[in-house]
């Protein structure tokens, strides 16, 4: 207190801690931003110092710090336990091109060195005649051969020369539910062995993405808030049993749609493993895969609701399922197997989530009248 400051005398009706000059408190002593934080820090330090002095002066005994050497027990189904089991089966992929390269993730699906990843991870290297290297968690690296790849589902199968690879168990993505805990493992931004966790945020998301020089991919995706970033592509999304239920493939970014070149905002998408498994089996057996179709071309400029068959002469495949069912150019498809179709992308994704030979029910509108037909999906040539 300075020599010119005179303490105010509190009113008899006021407690001693209330100032008699509130307007002075507001104007003269209003704390600047940050001061209260510094004062709180100082008070915390002082309180600790006083406590130590009182303890030494009054109780006159010395405080001993006790260390523990007990180990932390982590349950096998904890995130740490699952990550420890799954991580040795996850690999990082370096796909070199003539002008640079791409990096991504993959995982063993067979002990003979067979690896599943995304097509967009290796596509640039394949089309430019580059090389692909697979890096294991033990530090070893191997050249990889492409067994097959498919742009429509954004999947590729690689193989390296090992005989005792720790293949992951494949789960059942149809049984996963919104809210289930999931774990993503991969090499985002080249950071090998990165583990993130979250939940399944939604199922059956219609996700489309361009894949380098090829056609776009159409995915009936699982959505997760587990952090997924560039470099996670092709890595496993596993459940609480450590079984793979999805292949991490795309993320959403603010203002740029679906992209593999932006940071995570909690909107990641994975190819359901049930679909990935079917495609992988075809790639291993035949070197290529196919997908179902109903034999139409859709008008991508139609805003919906529904998907409109394009008004062009080749919109209906001659002799195809749609042709045999009586569909025509200009018809608007409203539902597929009872599920509402919002736009052309949703229709393509819904069709590709089925198998060749599946029977489906199609509700469509022609003029002002709605009709329903059944047809059988065929394999794309």
C-alpha positions in Angstrom: 0.0 0.0 0.0 1.4 3.4 -0.9 1.5 6.3 1.6 -1.2 8.1 -0.3 -3.7 5.2 -0.2 -6.2 5.3 2.6 -8.1 2.0 3.3 -11.9 2.4 3.0 -13.9 1.7 6.1 -16.6 -0.9 5.3 -20.2 -0.1 6.2 -21.6 -1.9 9.3 -24.0 -3.6 6.9 -21.3 -4.9 4.7 -19.0 -7.8 5.3 -15.3 -6.9 5.5 -14.5 -8.4 2.2 -16.8 -6.2 0.1 -15.4 -3.0 -1.2 -17.1 0.2 -0.4 -16.0 1.6 -3.8 -17.2 -0.9 -6.4 -16.9 1.7 -9.2 -13.3 2.1 -8.3 -12.8 -1.7 -8.4 -14.4 -1.9 -11.8 -12.3 0.9 -13.4 -9.0 1.0 -11.6 -8.5 -2.5 -10.7 -10.2 -4.5 -13.5 -7.7 -7.2 -14.2 -6.1 -7.4 -17.7 -6.5 -10.7 -19.6 -3.8 -13.1 -18.4 -3.2 -11.4 -15.0 -5.6 -13.7 -13.1 -3.8 -16.7 -14.6 -0.4 -15.5 -13.5 -1.7 -14.7 -10.1 -3.3 -18.1 -9.7 0.0 -19.7 -10.7 1.9 -17.6 -8.2 -0.5 -18.4 -5.5 -0.3 -22.1 -6.3 3.5 -22.0 -6.0 3.4 -20.0 -2.8 0.9 -22.3 -1.2 3.2 -25.2 -2.0 6.1 -23.4 -0.5 4.2 -22.5 2.7 3.0 -26.1 3.1 6.6 -27.3 2.9 7.8 -24.8 5.5 5.0 -25.6 7.9 5.6 -29.3 7.5 9.3 -29.0 8.3 8.9 -26.4 11.0 6.0 -27.9 13.0 6.1 -31.6 12.4 9.9 -31.9 12.1 9.9 -34.9 9.8 11.3 -35.5 6.3 9.0 -36.5 3.4 10.2 -39.5 1.5 9.2 -40.1 -2.1 8.1 -43.6 -2.8 8.6 -45.3 -6.2 6.6 -48.3 -7.5 8.0 -51.0 -9.7 4.7 -52.8 -10.4 4.0 -53.4 -14.1 0.8 -52.0 -15.7 -1.6 -54.8 -16.6 -3.3 -54.2 -20.0 -6.2 -56.4 -20.9 -5.9 -58.2 -24.3 -9.1 -56.5 -25.5 -7.8 -53.0 -24.5 -6.7 -50.6 -27.3 -3.1 -51.2 -26.2 -3.6 -54.9 -26.3 -5.3 -54.9 -29.7 -2.7 -52.6 -31.2 0.1 -54.8 -30.0 -1.4 -57.9 -31.7 -2.4 -56.2 -34.9 0.5 -53.8 -35.6 3.0 -56.6 -36.7 0.5 -57.4 -39.6 0.4 -53.9 -40.9 2.9 -52.7 -43.5 3.8 -49.3 -45.0 4.0 -49.1 -48.8 6.3 -46.9 -50.9 5.1 -46.7 -54.5 7.6 -44.8 -56.7 6.6 -43.1 -59.9 8.6 -41.4 -62.6 7.9 -38.0 -61.0 7.9 -38.9 -57.3 5.9 -41.4 -55.4 2.9 -42.2 -53.1 2.9 -43.7 -49.7 0.2 -45.8 -48.0 -0.6 -48.7 -45.8 -1.5 -52.4 -46.3 -2.0 -55.5 -44.2 -1.3 -59.2 -44.6 -4.4 -61.3 -45.5 -2.4 -64.5 -46.1 0.7 -65.9 -44.5 2.4 -66.3 -47.9 3.0 -62.5 -48.1 -0.3 -61.5 -49.7 -1.2 -57.9 -48.9 -4.4 -55.9 -49.3 -4.3 -52.2 -49.9 -6.0 -49.4 -51.9 -5.7 -49.2 -55.6 -4.9 -45.5 -55.5 -1.8 -46.2 -53.4 -0.1 -48.2 -56.2 -1.9 -47.0 -59.3 0.5 -44.3 -60.2 3.5 -46.6 -59.8 1.9 -49.3 -61.9 0.9 -47.0 -64.8 4.2 -45.3 -64.9 6.4 -48.4 -64.6 7.7 -47.5 -61.2 8.6 -49.7 -58.2 6.8 -50.7 -55.1 8.5 -51.4 -51.8 6.8 -52.9 -48.7 8.3 -52.0 -45.3 7.6 -54.3 -42.3 7.5 -53.2 -38.6 10.7 -55.2 -38.0 12.6 -52.8 -40.3 12.9 -55.2 -43.2 11.9 -54.1 -46.7 10.8 -56.2 -49.7 10.0 -55.4 -53.4 6.3 -56.1 -54.1 4.5 -57.5 -57.1 1.0 -56.4 -58.0 -1.3 -59.5 -58.2 -4.3 -57.5 -59.3 -6.1 -54.2 -58.7 -9.5 -52.9 -59.2 -10.4 -49.2 -59.6 -14.2 -49.6 -59.2 -13.8 -50.7 -55.5 -10.3 -49.0 -55.0 -8.6 -52.2 -54.0 -5.3 -53.9 -54.9 -3.5 -57.1 -53.9 0.3 -57.2 -53.6 2.7 -60.0 -52.7 6.1 -60.1 -51.2 8.6 -63.0 -50.8 7.9 -64.2 -47.3 6.4 -67.4 -46.0 5.5 -66.6 -42.4 3.6 -63.4 -42.5 1.2 -62.7 -39.6 -2.1 -62.5 -41.5 -5.0 -60.7 -39.9 -8.4 -62.2 -39.1 -11.1 -60.8 -41.3 -14.4 -59.9 -39.4 -17.9 -59.4 -40.6 -18.7 -55.8 -41.5 -22.4 -56.5 -41.8 -22.5 -57.1 -38.0 -20.8 -53.9 -37.0 -23.1 -51.3 -35.4 -23.0 -47.5 -35.1 -21.2 -46.7 -31.9 -18.9 -49.7 -31.9 -15.3 -49.0 -31.0 -12.8 -49.3 -33.8 -9.1 -48.8 -34.2 -7.2 -47.6 -37.3 -3.5 -48.5 -37.8 -1.4 -47.2 -40.6 1.4 -44.8 -41.7 -0.1 -41.3 -41.9 2.3 -38.8 -43.3 5.0 -41.5 -43.2 4.6 -42.1 -39.4 4.8 -45.9 -39.4 2.7 -47.8 -36.8 0.4 -45.0 -35.9 -2.7 -46.1 -33.9 -5.9 -44.1 -33.6 -9.2 -45.0 -32.2 -12.9 -44.0 -32.4 -16.3 -45.4 -33.2 -18.4 -46.3 -36.2 -20.2 -43.1 -36.9 -22.5 -44.3 -39.7 -22.9 -47.2 -42.1 -23.8 -47.3 -45.8 -22.3 -44.0 -46.7 -22.2 -43.4 -50.5 -18.6 -42.3 -51.0 -17.1 -41.6 -54.4 -13.5 -40.7 -55.1 -11.3 -40.2 -58.2 -8.4 -42.6 -58.4 -5.5 -41.0 -60.3 -5.7 -42.0 -64.0 -8.6 -44.4 -63.7 -12.3 -44.3 -63.3 -13.8 -43.2 -60.0 -14.4 -45.6 -57.1 -17.8 -46.0 -55.6 -17.9 -47.2 -52.0 -20.7 -48.2 -49.7 -18.6 -47.1 -46.8 -18.3 -47.3 -43.1 -17.9 -43.9 -41.5 -15.6 -43.5 -38.5 -14.3 -40.6 -36.4 -11.0 -42.4 -35.8 -8.3 -40.1 -37.1 -7.3 -41.0 -40.7 -4.8 -39.0 -42.7 -2.9 -39.2 -45.9 -0.8 -42.4 -45.7 -3.5 -44.3 -43.8 -5.0 -45.4 -47.1 -5.1 -49.2 -47.4 -4.7 -49.8 -43.7 -7.0 -51.9 -41.5 -9.9 -50.7 -39.5 -10.3 -53.3 -36.7 -13.0 -54.0 -34.1 -12.5 -54.7 -30.4 -11.5 -58.3 -31.2 -8.7 -57.2 -33.5 -10.6 -58.4 -36.6 -10.5 -56.3 -39.7 -13.9 -54.8 -40.5 -12.8 -52.2 -43.1 -10.1 -50.9 -45.3 -9.4 -47.2 -44.7 -9.7 -45.4 -48.0 -11.0 -41.8 -47.9 -11.5 -38.8 -45.7 -13.7 -35.7 -46.0 -12.1 -32.3 -45.9 -13.7 -28.9 -45.4 -14.5 -27.3 -48.7 -13.0 -29.9 -51.0 -15.2 -32.9 -50.7 -13.5 -36.3 -50.4 -9.8 -36.2 -50.6 -6.7 -38.1 -49.7 -4.6 -34.9 -49.4 -6.0 -33.2 -46.3 -6.0 -33.6 -42.6 -8.5 -35.5 -40.5 -11.7 -33.7 -39.4 -13.2 -36.8 -37.9 -14.9 -38.0 -41.1 -13.1 -41.0 -42.3 -14.4 -43.8 -44.6 -13.5 -47.4 -45.0 -14.5 -50.1 -47.5 -16.5 -52.7 -45.6 -14.3 -55.9 -45.3 -17.1 -58.1 -46.7 -16.9 -56.3 -50.0 -13.1 -56.0 -49.9 -12.8 -59.8 -49.2 -14.9 -60.7 -52.3 -12.9 -58.4 -54.5 -9.6 -59.6 -53.1 -10.5 -63.2 -53.8 -11.3 -62.3 -57.4 -8.0 -60.4 -57.8 -6.0 -63.3 -56.3 -7.7 -65.9 -58.5 -8.0 -64.0 -61.8 -5.8 -60.9 -61.5 -8.9 -58.7 -62.0 -12.3 -58.2 -60.4 -15.8 -57.4 -61.7 -18.8 -55.7 -60.3 -22.6 -56.0 -60.7 -24.6 -53.7 -63.0 -28.2 -53.3 -64.1 -27.3 -52.1 -67.6 -28.0 -48.4 -67.6 -26.2 -45.1 -67.9 -27.3 -42.4 -65.4 -27.5 -38.6 -65.8 -24.9 -37.2 -63.4 -26.3 -33.7 -63.8 -29.7 -34.7 -62.4 -30.0 -33.2 -58.9 -32.6 -35.7 -57.7 -34.3 -37.0 -55.7 -33.7 -40.2 -57.5 -31.3 -41.2 -60.3 -32.4 -40.4 -63.9 -31.5 -42.7 -66.7 -29.7 -40.6 -69.3 -31.5 -39.4 -72.4 -29.0 -40.9 -74.9 -29.4 -43.8 -77.3 -26.9 -46.0 -75.4 -28.4 -45.3 -72.0 -30.0 -48.8 -71.9 -27.7 -51.7 -72.5 -29.3 -53.9 -75.2 -30.3 -57.2 -73.7 -29.2 -56.1 -70.2 -31.3 -56.4 -67.0 -32.8 -53.0 -67.3 -33.8 -53.5 -70.9 -35.4 -56.8 -70.2 -37.3 -55.2 -67.2 -38.7 -52.5 -69.5 -36.8 -49.5 -68.2 -36.4 -46.5 -70.6 -34.3 -43.4 -71.0 -35.7 -40.6 -68.8 -37.1 -43.0 -66.1 -36.2 -41.8 -62.6 -35.1 -44.6 -60.2 -36.5 -43.8 -56.8 -35.7 -47.0 -54.7 -33.5 -50.0 -54.9 -34.6 -52.9 -52.7 -36.8 -50.5 -50.7 -33.9 -48.1 -50.0 -34.5 -44.5 -51.2 -32.1 -43.2 -53.8 -31.1 -39.6 -53.5 -28.9 -39.2 -56.6 -26.9 -41.1 -59.3 -23.9 -41.8 -57.0 -26.1 -43.4 -54.4 -27.6 -45.7 -57.1 -24.2 -46.8 -58.3 -23.0 -47.5 -54.8 -26.2 -49.4 -53.9 -25.8 -51.6 -57.0 -22.1 -52.3 -56.4 -22.8 -53.3 -52.8 -24.6 -56.3 -54.2 -23.3 -59.5 -55.8 -23.4 -60.5 -59.4 -26.6 -62.6 -59.8 -28.5 -60.9 -57.0 -32.2 -60.2 -57.6 -33.2 -56.6 -56.8 -36.4 -54.7 -56.8 -36.4 -51.3 -58.6 -39.0 -48.6 -58.0 -39.0 -45.9 -60.7 -41.1 -43.0 -62.0 -42.1 -42.5 -65.6 -43.9 -39.2 -66.0 -46.2 -38.9 -63.0 -46.6 -42.7 -62.5 -44.5 -44.9 -60.2 -43.7 -48.5 -61.2 -41.9 -51.4 -59.6 -39.9 -54.1 -61.4 -37.5 -56.9 -60.5 -34.3 -57.7 -62.3 -31.1 -59.7 -61.9 -27.7 -58.0 -61.7 -25.1 -59.1 -64.2 -21.3 -58.8 -64.2 -19.7 -55.9 -65.9 -17.5 -56.8 -68.9 
